[in-house]
């Protein structure tokens, strides 16, 4: 651990600055958690849409193949 990477309490302005820094970190972690929850919900919604659309796409492809086969004869 390199203590030079983080300012000491004295250099950071005492407890107030450290508290403010800790609050910023906490806020960022909360924002990250909310963003992750949103991404999980969105991915789940998209997965549901894909599962619903896949059979329809397959059916459309089958119909198109049949139409092409009929036009050959």
PDB file of N, CA, C and O in Angstrom:
ATOM      1  N   UNK A   1       0.849  -1.187   0.000  1.00  0.00           N
ATOM      2  CA  UNK A   1       0.000   0.000   0.000  1.00  0.00           C
ATOM      3  C   UNK A   1       0.878   1.229   0.000  1.00  0.00           C
ATOM      4  O   UNK A   1       1.771   1.346   0.840  1.00  0.00           O
ATOM      5  N   UNK A   2       0.653   2.132  -0.904  1.00  0.00           N
ATOM      6  CA  UNK A   2       1.432   3.366  -1.000  1.00  0.00           C
ATOM      7  C   UNK A   2       0.634   4.504  -0.387  1.00  0.00           C
ATOM      8  O   UNK A   2      -0.343   4.971  -0.971  1.00  0.00           O
ATOM      9  N   UNK A   3       1.056   4.950   0.796  1.00  0.00           N
ATOM     10  CA  UNK A   3       0.345   6.025   1.490  1.00  0.00           C
ATOM     11  C   UNK A   3       0.416   7.330   0.718  1.00  0.00           C
ATOM     12  O   UNK A   3      -0.379   8.236   0.968  1.00  0.00           O
ATOM     13  N   UNK A   4       1.345   7.442  -0.209  1.00  0.00           N
ATOM     14  CA  UNK A   4       1.464   8.663  -0.994  1.00  0.00           C
ATOM     15  C   UNK A   4       0.329   8.836  -1.993  1.00  0.00           C
ATOM     16  O   UNK A   4       0.104   9.940  -2.489  1.00  0.00           O
ATOM     17  N   UNK A   5      -0.385   7.762  -2.294  1.00  0.00           N
ATOM     18  CA  UNK A   5      -1.491   7.860  -3.243  1.00  0.00           C
ATOM     19  C   UNK A   5      -2.698   8.569  -2.647  1.00  0.00           C
ATOM     20  O   UNK A   5      -3.443   9.233  -3.368  1.00  0.00           O
ATOM     21  N   UNK A   6      -2.902   8.434  -1.328  1.00  0.00           N
ATOM     22  CA  UNK A   6      -4.043   9.055  -0.673  1.00  0.00           C
ATOM     23  C   UNK A   6      -3.570  10.195   0.222  1.00  0.00           C
ATOM     24  O   UNK A   6      -2.567  10.047   0.920  1.00  0.00           O
ATOM     25  N   UNK A   7      -4.261  11.315   0.217  1.00  0.00           N
ATOM     26  CA  UNK A   7      -3.852  12.413   1.099  1.00  0.00           C
ATOM     27  C   UNK A   7      -4.120  12.045   2.550  1.00  0.00           C
ATOM     28  O   UNK A   7      -5.111  11.387   2.865  1.00  0.00           O
ATOM     29  N   UNK A   8      -3.237  12.473   3.416  1.00  0.00           N
ATOM     30  CA  UNK A   8      -3.454  12.224   4.841  1.00  0.00           C
ATOM     31  C   UNK A   8      -4.558  13.137   5.341  1.00  0.00           C
ATOM     32  O   UNK A   8      -4.958  14.076   4.652  1.00  0.00           O
ATOM     33  N   UNK A   9      -5.051  12.859   6.543  1.00  0.00           N
ATOM     34  CA  UNK A   9      -6.116  13.686   7.118  1.00  0.00           C
ATOM     35  C   UNK A   9      -5.658  15.128   7.231  1.00  0.00           C
ATOM     36  O   UNK A   9      -6.436  16.054   7.005  1.00  0.00           O
ATOM     37  N   UNK A  10      -4.410  15.312   7.577  1.00  0.00           N
ATOM     38  CA  UNK A  10      -3.891  16.675   7.732  1.00  0.00           C
ATOM     39  C   UNK A  10      -3.864  17.386   6.383  1.00  0.00           C
ATOM     40  O   UNK A  10      -4.298  18.534   6.285  1.00  0.00           O
ATOM     41  N   UNK A  11      -3.360  16.721   5.340  1.00  0.00           N
ATOM     42  CA  UNK A  11      -3.279  17.356   4.024  1.00  0.00           C
ATOM     43  C   UNK A  11      -4.658  17.522   3.401  1.00  0.00           C
ATOM     44  O   UNK A  11      -4.862  18.441   2.608  1.00  0.00           O
ATOM     45  N   UNK A  12      -5.598  16.668   3.735  1.00  0.00           N
ATOM     46  CA  UNK A  12      -6.937  16.756   3.159  1.00  0.00           C
ATOM     47  C   UNK A  12      -7.804  17.778   3.868  1.00  0.00           C
ATOM     48  O   UNK A  12      -8.929  18.036   3.439  1.00  0.00           O
ATOM     49  N   UNK A  13      -7.304  18.362   4.941  1.00  0.00           N
ATOM     50  CA  UNK A  13      -8.077  19.385   5.642  1.00  0.00           C
ATOM     51  C   UNK A  13      -8.813  18.842   6.837  1.00  0.00           C
ATOM     52  O   UNK A  13      -9.788  19.445   7.287  1.00  0.00           O
ATOM     53  N   UNK A  14      -8.379  17.731   7.359  1.00  0.00           N
ATOM     54  CA  UNK A  14      -8.983  17.210   8.579  1.00  0.00           C
ATOM     55  C   UNK A  14     -10.181  16.326   8.331  1.00  0.00           C
ATOM     56  O   UNK A  14     -10.430  15.860   7.219  1.00  0.00           O
ATOM     57  N   UNK A  15     -10.911  16.111   9.402  1.00  0.00           N
ATOM     58  CA  UNK A  15     -12.052  15.196   9.357  1.00  0.00           C
ATOM     59  C   UNK A  15     -13.126  15.622   8.358  1.00  0.00           C
ATOM     60  O   UNK A  15     -13.746  14.775   7.715  1.00  0.00           O
ATOM     61  N   UNK A  16     -13.344  16.916   8.228  1.00  0.00           N
ATOM     62  CA  UNK A  16     -14.387  17.397   7.316  1.00  0.00           C
ATOM     63  C   UNK A  16     -14.140  16.965   5.885  1.00  0.00           C
ATOM     64  O   UNK A  16     -15.050  16.506   5.195  1.00  0.00           O
ATOM     65  N   UNK A  17     -12.893  17.117   5.444  1.00  0.00           N
ATOM     66  CA  UNK A  17     -12.560  16.740   4.069  1.00  0.00           C
ATOM     67  C   UNK A  17     -12.646  15.229   3.883  1.00  0.00           C
ATOM     68  O   UNK A  17     -13.107  14.746   2.849  1.00  0.00           O
ATOM     69  N   UNK A  18     -12.198  14.490   4.893  1.00  0.00           N
ATOM     70  CA  UNK A  18     -12.281  13.032   4.797  1.00  0.00           C
ATOM     71  C   UNK A  18     -13.732  12.576   4.771  1.00  0.00           C
ATOM     72  O   UNK A  18     -14.093  11.674   4.016  1.00  0.00           O
ATOM     73  N   UNK A  19     -14.549  13.194   5.588  1.00  0.00           N
ATOM     74  CA  UNK A  19     -15.966  12.846   5.615  1.00  0.00           C
ATOM     75  C   UNK A  19     -16.606  13.156   4.268  1.00  0.00           C
ATOM     76  O   UNK A  19     -17.389  12.366   3.740  1.00  0.00           O
ATOM     77  N   UNK A  20     -16.261  14.317   3.722  1.00  0.00           N
ATOM     78  CA  UNK A  20     -16.820  14.710   2.422  1.00  0.00           C
ATOM     79  C   UNK A  20     -16.381  13.730   1.331  1.00  0.00           C
ATOM     80  O   UNK A  20     -17.167  13.356   0.461  1.00  0.00           O
ATOM     81  N   UNK A  21     -15.128  13.330   1.394  1.00  0.00           N
ATOM     82  CA  UNK A  21     -14.626  12.369   0.417  1.00  0.00           C
ATOM     83  C   UNK A  21     -15.344  11.027   0.559  1.00  0.00           C
ATOM     84  O   UNK A  21     -15.713  10.409  -0.440  1.00  0.00           O
ATOM     85  N   UNK A  22     -15.541  10.581   1.790  1.00  0.00           N
ATOM     86  CA  UNK A  22     -16.243   9.317   2.028  1.00  0.00           C
ATOM     87  C   UNK A  22     -17.685   9.399   1.537  1.00  0.00           C
ATOM     88  O   UNK A  22     -18.211   8.427   0.994  1.00  0.00           O
ATOM     89  N   UNK A  23     -18.328  10.549   1.725  1.00  0.00           N
ATOM     90  CA  UNK A  23     -19.704  10.726   1.258  1.00  0.00           C
ATOM     91  C   UNK A  23     -19.768  10.671  -0.268  1.00  0.00           C
ATOM     92  O   UNK A  23     -20.706  10.112  -0.837  1.00  0.00           O
ATOM     93  N   UNK A  24     -18.762  11.256  -0.925  1.00  0.00           N
ATOM     94  CA  UNK A  24     -18.725  11.208  -2.392  1.00  0.00           C
ATOM     95  C   UNK A  24     -18.595   9.768  -2.874  1.00  0.00           C
ATOM     96  O   UNK A  24     -19.274   9.346  -3.811  1.00  0.00           O
ATOM     97  N   UNK A  25     -17.710   9.024  -2.216  1.00  0.00           N
ATOM     98  CA  UNK A  25     -17.524   7.620  -2.592  1.00  0.00           C
ATOM     99  C   UNK A  25     -18.826   6.854  -2.386  1.00  0.00           C
ATOM    100  O   UNK A  25     -19.229   6.062  -3.238  1.00  0.00           O
ATOM    101  N   UNK A  26     -19.479   7.092  -1.255  1.00  0.00           N
ATOM    102  CA  UNK A  26     -20.740   6.403  -0.965  1.00  0.00           C
ATOM    103  C   UNK A  26     -21.793   6.744  -2.020  1.00  0.00           C
ATOM    104  O   UNK A  26     -22.506   5.863  -2.500  1.00  0.00           O
ATOM    105  N   UNK A  27     -21.887   8.031  -2.377  1.00  0.00           N
ATOM    106  CA  UNK A  27     -22.841   8.454  -3.411  1.00  0.00           C
ATOM    107  C   UNK A  27     -22.552   7.751  -4.740  1.00  0.00           C
ATOM    108  O   UNK A  27     -23.469   7.290  -5.420  1.00  0.00           O
ATOM    109  N   UNK A  28     -21.271   7.676  -5.101  1.00  0.00           N
ATOM    110  CA  UNK A  28     -20.909   7.023  -6.358  1.00  0.00           C
ATOM    111  C   UNK A  28     -21.255   5.535  -6.334  1.00  0.00           C
ATOM    112  O   UNK A  28     -21.720   4.986  -7.333  1.00  0.00           O
ATOM    113  N   UNK A  29     -21.028   4.887  -5.196  1.00  0.00           N
ATOM    114  CA  UNK A  29     -21.378   3.468  -5.080  1.00  0.00           C
ATOM    115  C   UNK A  29     -22.886   3.262  -5.189  1.00  0.00           C
ATOM    116  O   UNK A  29     -23.347   2.301  -5.806  1.00  0.00           O
ATOM    117  N   UNK A  30     -23.649   4.171  -4.585  1.00  0.00           N
ATOM    118  CA  UNK A  30     -25.115   4.079  -4.687  1.00  0.00           C
ATOM    119  C   UNK A  30     -25.569   4.265  -6.133  1.00  0.00           C
ATOM    120  O   UNK A  30     -26.452   3.553  -6.610  1.00  0.00           O
ATOM    121  N   UNK A  31     -24.956   5.230  -6.827  1.00  0.00           N
ATOM    122  CA  UNK A  31     -25.303   5.457  -8.231  1.00  0.00           C
ATOM    123  C   UNK A  31     -24.960   4.238  -9.079  1.00  0.00           C
ATOM    124  O   UNK A  31     -25.715   3.859  -9.975  1.00  0.00           O
ATOM    125  N   UNK A  32     -23.817   3.630  -8.787  1.00  0.00           N
ATOM    126  CA  UNK A  32     -23.411   2.431  -9.517  1.00  0.00           C
ATOM    127  C   UNK A  32     -24.407   1.303  -9.289  1.00  0.00           C
ATOM    128  O   UNK A  32     -24.769   0.589 -10.224  1.00  0.00           O
ATOM    129  N   UNK A  33     -24.843   1.145  -8.059  1.00  0.00           N
ATOM    130  CA  UNK A  33     -25.806   0.087  -7.742  1.00  0.00           C
ATOM    131  C   UNK A  33     -27.119   0.306  -8.497  1.00  0.00           C
ATOM    132  O   UNK A  33     -27.682  -0.633  -9.060  1.00  0.00           O
ATOM    133  N   UNK A  34     -27.595   1.540  -8.503  1.00  0.00           N
ATOM    134  CA  UNK A  34     -28.838   1.849  -9.219  1.00  0.00           C
ATOM    135  C   UNK A  34     -28.662   1.573 -10.714  1.00  0.00           C
ATOM    136  O   UNK A  34     -29.548   1.006 -11.354  1.00  0.00           O
ATOM    137  N   UNK A  35     -27.521   1.976 -11.262  1.00  0.00           N
ATOM    138  CA  UNK A  35     -27.269   1.752 -12.689  1.00  0.00           C
ATOM    139  C   UNK A  35     -27.216   0.262 -13.006  1.00  0.00           C
ATOM    140  O   UNK A  35     -27.736  -0.176 -14.032  1.00  0.00           O
ATOM    141  N   UNK A  36     -26.591  -0.514 -12.134  1.00  0.00           N
ATOM    142  CA  UNK A  36     -26.517  -1.956 -12.361  1.00  0.00           C
ATOM    143  C   UNK A  36     -27.904  -2.589 -12.308  1.00  0.00           C
ATOM    144  O   UNK A  36     -28.229  -3.449 -13.126  1.00  0.00           O
ATOM    145  N   UNK A  37     -28.713  -2.167 -11.353  1.00  0.00           N
ATOM    146  CA  UNK A  37     -30.073  -2.699 -11.255  1.00  0.00           C
ATOM    147  C   UNK A  37     -30.863  -2.374 -12.515  1.00  0.00           C
ATOM    148  O   UNK A  37     -31.611  -3.210 -13.021  1.00  0.00           O
ATOM    149  N   UNK A  38     -30.694  -1.154 -13.018  1.00  0.00           N
ATOM    150  CA  UNK A  38     -31.400  -0.744 -14.232  1.00  0.00           C
ATOM    151  C   UNK A  38     -30.949  -1.600 -15.417  1.00  0.00           C
ATOM    152  O   UNK A  38     -31.769  -2.041 -16.223  1.00  0.00           O
ATOM    153  N   UNK A  39     -29.635  -1.831 -15.513  1.00  0.00           N
ATOM    154  CA  UNK A  39     -29.112  -2.616 -16.627  1.00  0.00           C
ATOM    155  C   UNK A  39     -29.612  -4.061 -16.572  1.00  0.00           C
ATOM    156  O   UNK A  39     -29.907  -4.653 -17.610  1.00  0.00           O
ATOM    157  N   UNK A  40     -29.708  -4.626 -15.378  1.00  0.00           N
ATOM    158  CA  UNK A  40     -30.212  -5.993 -15.234  1.00  0.00           C
ATOM    159  C   UNK A  40     -31.675  -6.059 -15.661  1.00  0.00           C
ATOM    160  O   UNK A  40     -32.075  -6.976 -16.377  1.00  0.00           O
ATOM    161  N   UNK A  41     -32.479  -5.079 -15.218  1.00  0.00           N
ATOM    162  CA  UNK A  41     -33.895  -5.043 -15.610  1.00  0.00           C
ATOM    163  C   UNK A  41     -34.031  -4.914 -17.121  1.00  0.00           C
ATOM    164  O   UNK A  41     -34.829  -5.617 -17.741  1.00  0.00           O
ATOM    165  N   UNK A  42     -33.256  -4.022 -17.706  1.00  0.00           N
ATOM    166  CA  UNK A  42     -33.334  -3.775 -19.146  1.00  0.00           C
ATOM    167  C   UNK A  42     -32.910  -5.017 -19.929  1.00  0.00           C
ATOM    168  O   UNK A  42     -33.552  -5.381 -20.915  1.00  0.00           O
ATOM    169  N   UNK A  43     -31.837  -5.662 -19.494  1.00  0.00           N
ATOM    170  CA  UNK A  43     -31.378  -6.878 -20.172  1.00  0.00           C
ATOM    171  C   UNK A  43     -32.444  -7.964 -20.099  1.00  0.00           C
ATOM    172  O   UNK A  43     -32.653  -8.704 -21.060  1.00  0.00           O
ATOM    173  N   UNK A  44     -33.110  -8.054 -18.964  1.00  0.00           N
ATOM    174  CA  UNK A  44     -34.167  -9.049 -18.804  1.00  0.00           C
ATOM    175  C   UNK A  44     -35.328  -8.754 -19.752  1.00  0.00           C
ATOM    176  O   UNK A  44     -35.886  -9.667 -20.362  1.00  0.00           O
ATOM    177  N   UNK A  45     -35.688  -7.482 -19.872  1.00  0.00           N
ATOM    178  CA  UNK A  45     -36.761  -7.101 -20.790  1.00  0.00           C
ATOM    179  C   UNK A  45     -36.386  -7.435 -22.231  1.00  0.00           C
ATOM    180  O   UNK A  45     -37.197  -7.973 -22.985  1.00  0.00           O
ATOM    181  N   UNK A  46     -35.153  -7.113 -22.606  1.00  0.00           N
ATOM    182  CA  UNK A  46     -34.715  -7.389 -23.970  1.00  0.00           C
ATOM    183  C   UNK A  46     -34.670  -8.883 -24.245  1.00  0.00           C
ATOM    184  O   UNK A  46     -35.017  -9.330 -25.338  1.00  0.00           O
ATOM    185  N   UNK A  47     -34.246  -9.650 -23.256  1.00  0.00           N
ATOM    186  CA  UNK A  47     -34.213 -11.100 -23.419  1.00  0.00           C
ATOM    187  C   UNK A  47     -35.621 -11.639 -23.669  1.00  0.00           C
ATOM    188  O   UNK A  47     -35.816 -12.520 -24.506  1.00  0.00           O
ATOM    189  N   UNK A  48     -36.593 -11.106 -22.940  1.00  0.00           N
ATOM    190  CA  UNK A  48     -37.978 -11.522 -23.142  1.00  0.00           C
ATOM    191  C   UNK A  48     -38.469 -11.178 -24.534  1.00  0.00           C
ATOM    192  O   UNK A  48     -39.158 -11.979 -25.167  1.00  0.00           O
ATOM    193  N   UNK A  49     -38.119  -9.990 -25.018  1.00  0.00           N
ATOM    194  CA  UNK A  49     -38.527  -9.576 -26.368  1.00  0.00           C
ATOM    195  C   UNK A  49     -37.908 -10.481 -27.423  1.00  0.00           C
ATOM    196  O   UNK A  49     -38.565 -10.859 -28.393  1.00  0.00           O
ATOM    197  N   UNK A  50     -36.642 -10.823 -27.228  1.00  0.00           N
ATOM    198  CA  UNK A  50     -35.954 -11.681 -28.196  1.00  0.00           C
ATOM    199  C   UNK A  50     -36.594 -13.062 -28.219  1.00  0.00           C
ATOM    200  O   UNK A  50     -36.805 -13.639 -29.285  1.00  0.00           O
ATOM    201  N   UNK A  51     -36.901 -13.586 -27.039  1.00  0.00           N
ATOM    202  CA  UNK A  51     -37.525 -14.916 -26.981  1.00  0.00           C
ATOM    203  C   UNK A  51     -38.885 -14.922 -27.661  1.00  0.00           C
ATOM    204  O   UNK A  51     -39.268 -15.916 -28.277  1.00  0.00           O
ATOM    205  N   UNK A  52     -39.617 -13.816 -27.553  1.00  0.00           N
ATOM    206  CA  UNK A  52     -40.925 -13.732 -28.202  1.00  0.00           C
ATOM    207  C   UNK A  52     -40.786 -13.553 -29.709  1.00  0.00           C
ATOM    208  O   UNK A  52     -41.586 -14.088 -30.475  1.00  0.00           O
ATOM    209  N   UNK A  53     -39.776 -12.805 -30.135  1.00  0.00           N
ATOM    210  CA  UNK A  53     -39.620 -12.487 -31.552  1.00  0.00           C
ATOM    211  C   UNK A  53     -38.999 -13.631 -32.346  1.00  0.00           C
ATOM    212  O   UNK A  53     -39.231 -13.742 -33.550  1.00  0.00           O
ATOM    213  N   UNK A  54     -38.226 -14.468 -31.699  1.00  0.00           N
ATOM    214  CA  UNK A  54     -37.519 -15.527 -32.413  1.00  0.00           C
ATOM    215  C   UNK A  54     -38.454 -16.492 -33.142  1.00  0.00           C
ATOM    216  O   UNK A  54     -38.219 -16.772 -34.317  1.00  0.00           O
ATOM    217  N   UNK A  55     -39.495 -17.010 -32.504  1.00  0.00           N
ATOM    218  CA  UNK A  55     -40.405 -17.903 -33.249  1.00  0.00           C
ATOM    219  C   UNK A  55     -41.064 -17.203 -34.445  1.00  0.00           C
ATOM    220  O   UNK A  55     -41.266 -17.816 -35.493  1.00  0.00           O
ATOM    221  N   UNK A  56     -41.393 -15.935 -34.284  1.00  0.00           N
ATOM    222  CA  UNK A  56     -42.016 -15.198 -35.382  1.00  0.00           C
ATOM    223  C   UNK A  56     -41.028 -15.043 -36.537  1.00  0.00           C
ATOM    224  O   UNK A  56     -41.411 -15.157 -37.702  1.00  0.00           O
ATOM    225  N   UNK A  57     -39.772 -14.788 -36.221  1.00  0.00           N
ATOM    226  CA  UNK A  57     -38.760 -14.655 -37.269  1.00  0.00           C
ATOM    227  C   UNK A  57     -38.560 -15.981 -37.996  1.00  0.00           C
ATOM    228  O   UNK A  57     -38.415 -16.014 -39.218  1.00  0.00           O
ATOM    229  N   UNK A  58     -38.556 -17.067 -37.239  1.00  0.00           N
ATOM    230  CA  UNK A  58     -38.417 -18.389 -37.865  1.00  0.00           C
ATOM    231  C   UNK A  58     -39.597 -18.675 -38.789  1.00  0.00           C
ATOM    232  O   UNK A  58     -39.427 -19.176 -39.901  1.00  0.00           O
ATOM    233  N   UNK A  59     -40.788 -18.351 -38.312  1.00  0.00           N
ATOM    234  CA  UNK A  59     -41.996 -18.579 -39.115  1.00  0.00           C
ATOM    235  C   UNK A  59     -41.948 -17.741 -40.391  1.00  0.00           C
ATOM    236  O   UNK A  59     -42.289 -18.228 -41.469  1.00  0.00           O
ATOM    237  N   UNK A  60     -41.532 -16.505 -40.272  1.00  0.00           N
ATOM    238  CA  UNK A  60     -41.427 -15.622 -41.437  1.00  0.00           C
ATOM    239  C   UNK A  60     -40.437 -16.187 -42.443  1.00  0.00           C
ATOM    240  O   UNK A  60     -40.677 -16.151 -43.650  1.00  0.00           O
ATOM    241  N   UNK A  61     -39.327 -16.710 -41.942  1.00  0.00           N
ATOM    242  CA  UNK A  61     -38.322 -17.303 -42.824  1.00  0.00           C
ATOM    243  C   UNK A  61     -38.885 -18.533 -43.544  1.00  0.00           C
ATOM    244  O   UNK A  61     -38.627 -18.728 -44.731  1.00  0.00           O
ATOM    245  N   UNK A  62     -39.644 -19.352 -42.836  1.00  0.00           N
ATOM    246  CA  UNK A  62     -40.248 -20.541 -43.450  1.00  0.00           C
ATOM    247  C   UNK A  62     -41.231 -20.150 -44.547  1.00  0.00           C
ATOM    248  O   UNK A  62     -41.237 -20.742 -45.627  1.00  0.00           O
ATOM    249  N   UNK A  63     -42.055 -19.158 -44.267  1.00  0.00           N
ATOM    250  CA  UNK A  63     -43.032 -18.693 -45.258  1.00  0.00           C
ATOM    251  C   UNK A  63     -42.309 -18.149 -46.483  1.00  0.00           C
ATOM    252  O   UNK A  63     -42.722 -18.409 -47.613  1.00  0.00           O
ATOM    253  N   UNK A  64     -41.237 -17.397 -46.269  1.00  0.00           N
ATOM    254  CA  UNK A  64     -40.481 -16.832 -47.387  1.00  0.00           C
ATOM    255  C   UNK A  64     -39.853 -17.940 -48.229  1.00  0.00           C
ATOM    256  O   UNK A  64     -39.841 -17.858 -49.458  1.00  0.00           O
ATOM    257  N   UNK A  65     -39.336 -18.971 -47.576  1.00  0.00           N
ATOM    258  CA  UNK A  65     -38.749 -20.093 -48.324  1.00  0.00           C
ATOM    259  C   UNK A  65     -39.808 -20.796 -49.172  1.00  0.00           C
ATOM    260  O   UNK A  65     -39.560 -21.149 -50.325  1.00  0.00           O
ATOM    261  N   UNK A  66     -40.981 -20.994 -48.592  1.00  0.00           N
ATOM    262  CA  UNK A  66     -42.062 -21.645 -49.346  1.00  0.00           C
ATOM    263  C   UNK A  66     -42.474 -20.798 -50.546  1.00  0.00           C
ATOM    264  O   UNK A  66     -42.726 -21.323 -51.631  1.00  0.00           O
ATOM    265  N   UNK A  67     -42.540 -19.504 -50.345  1.00  0.00           N
ATOM    266  CA  UNK A  67     -42.911 -18.611 -51.445  1.00  0.00           C
ATOM    267  C   UNK A  67     -41.864 -18.670 -52.549  1.00  0.00           C
ATOM    268  O   UNK A  67     -42.209 -18.681 -53.731  1.00  0.00           O
ATOM    269  N   UNK A  68     -40.571 -18.709 -52.169  1.00  0.00           N
ATOM    270  CA  UNK A  68     -39.507 -18.823 -53.174  1.00  0.00           C
ATOM    271  C   UNK A  68     -39.590 -20.158 -53.901  1.00  0.00           C
ATOM    272  O   UNK A  68     -39.395 -20.217 -55.115  1.00  0.00           O
ATOM    273  N   UNK A  69     -39.877 -21.222 -53.173  1.00  0.00           N
ATOM    274  CA  UNK A  69     -39.967 -22.553 -53.786  1.00  0.00           C
ATOM    275  C   UNK A  69     -41.128 -22.616 -54.770  1.00  0.00           C
ATOM    276  O   UNK A  69     -41.007 -23.230 -55.830  1.00  0.00           O
ATOM    277  N   UNK A  70     -42.232 -22.000 -54.437  1.00  0.00           N
ATOM    278  CA  UNK A  70     -43.398 -22.009 -55.332  1.00  0.00           C
ATOM    279  C   UNK A  70     -43.141 -21.180 -56.577  1.00  0.00           C
ATOM    280  O   UNK A  70     -43.647 -21.506 -57.650  1.00  0.00           O
ATOM    281  N   UNK A  71     -42.367 -20.117 -56.452  1.00  0.00           N
ATOM    282  CA  UNK A  71     -42.129 -19.259 -57.611  1.00  0.00           C
ATOM    283  C   UNK A  71     -41.181 -19.914 -58.607  1.00  0.00           C
ATOM    284  O   UNK A  71     -41.145 -19.525 -59.774  1.00  0.00           O
ATOM    285  N   UNK A  72     -40.413 -20.904 -58.157  1.00  0.00           N
ATOM    286  CA  UNK A  72     -39.504 -21.607 -59.064  1.00  0.00           C
ATOM    287  C   UNK A  72     -40.295 -22.493 -60.017  1.00  0.00           C
ATOM    288  O   UNK A  72     -39.927 -22.614 -61.185  1.00  0.00           O
ATOM    289  N   UNK A  73     -41.361 -23.107 -59.550  1.00  0.00           N
ATOM    290  CA  UNK A  73     -42.135 -24.059 -60.356  1.00  0.00           C
ATOM    291  C   UNK A  73     -43.101 -23.370 -61.208  1.00  0.00           C
ATOM    292  O   UNK A  73     -43.838 -24.015 -61.954  1.00  0.00           O
TER     293      UNK A  73
END
